[in-house]
Amino acid sequence: MDNLSRVALAIDPGSSKCGLAVVSQTHAGEMEILHRAVVANEELVAAISELRATHAPDLVVIGSGTGGRNLLRQLREEWPSLSILAVDERNTTQMARERYWLHHGRRGWRILLPSSMQVPPEPVDDFAAVILAERALQRH
């Protein structure tokens, strides 16, 4: 990572779990996923603290959909000086599913069906958070 890169910590909030991602963007615009995970809501504050300490993000991004407003309030209480950018979550679930299959590959019968028609065998909230981070970094 060079001195001109920017780092975003993104959160895709959900009703019981959240997707987390840390994404770096170089001065050339290339994106690199530094971390991604799905955590239970009750583990979120601790996970964010750890990621902030490890990656020192320039930007914290939160999805504006399910639970976004409540999570925003909770984060502002925990870290009053933290600047948080709300990003539109539209189509992130579908995009996250496609990103999952790109990352994990499709084998056997899965090759025959379009990835958009397949539901991954595990949560994709972390990939949704990656997409939120990329959206925010591309705009700012």
N, C-alpha and C positions, 0 to 999 in steps of 0.2 A: 504494500500500500504506500503510495507516495504522499508528499505533503499537500498536494492539491486535491486529494480525494475528500469526499463528504460521506458521512455515515448517518444512516437513518435507523432508528429503532421503531419498528411498526408493530401495532397490536390490532388483531382482528378479534373484537370482543364477541362473545357468545353468551348464551344463557347459563351454561355450566362449565364451559372451557373457553380458552382463548388461544389464538395462534399468535406466536411471537416470531419476529424475524429481525435480524440485523443485516443491513445491506449497505455496501460501499459503492460509491460511484466515482470513477476516476475523472480527471479533467478531460479525457477523451470521450466520456460518456458511457464507458463500459461499466456494467453492474457485476458485483461479486457478492454472493450470499456468504456472510460470515457466520451466521447462526440461524437456526430455525427450530422451533419446538412447539408442541401443543401442551398447555398446562391447565390444570384445574383453576377455576377462578380464585379459590382461596390461596393458591400458591403464586398468584400473579405479581403482587407487590414485591415479594422476595425475589422472584425471577427478574423483574425489571431492575431492581437495585443491583443485582449481580451483573446484569448485562450493561448497565450504565457504568459500573466500575470497570468492567473488562474492556468495553469498546468505546467509551466516551463519545456517544453519538452527538452529532451536531443538531439533530432534529428528532423529535418524537412524534410519531404519526399514529393516529387512532382512526379506525373505521367508524363511519358515521351511522352505521346500521344498528342492529340488535344490541341493546345494552350500551351503546356508545356514549350516550349522554350521562348515564349513571357512572360509567367508568371514568369519564372525563372529570366529573365532580370528585370522585374518589382520588384520582391522581393529583388533582389540584390541592386537595386537603393534605395529601402525603408530601408533595413537593410543590409548595406555593410558587416558587420562582421558575418552575419548569415550563418551557414554552412548548405547547402541543398544537399540532396541526390536524384538524379533522379532514378526512379524505372520503370522498364518495365511494361506497362499497359496491356500487352497481356492477353486476356481472362477475364479481370476483370469485364466487363459488364455482361457476362454470370454468373460468380461466384457471382456477386452482386445480380443478380436476384434470384439465388438459396438461398443466404443468407437472402434476404428479406423474402422469404417464410418460411424459418426456424424461423425467428424472429417473423413474424406476423401470422404464421399458415395458413393452407388452409382449407376452409369450403365448404360445398355444392358440387357443380359439380367440383370445383377445385381439390378435392381429387382424382378424377378419372383420371386426366391428369398428366403426369410427370411435375414437377416444371420447368424443363428446357424448356418446350414448352409454358410456360405462361409468359405473360408480366405483371408485377406488375402495379397496378392502380396509382402509384405515382413514382417520380424519385428515382433511386437507387444510385445516385452519392455518397451519404454518405457511403453506404455499399462498393462501389468501393474504397473509401478512406480508409476504415477499412482494406480491403484486401491489399492495398499498404503498409499501416503501418505494418501489420503482416509480409509481405514479407521482408520489410527492417529490422525489429527487429529480424527475424529468421536468417538473414544473418550476422548481426553485433552484 
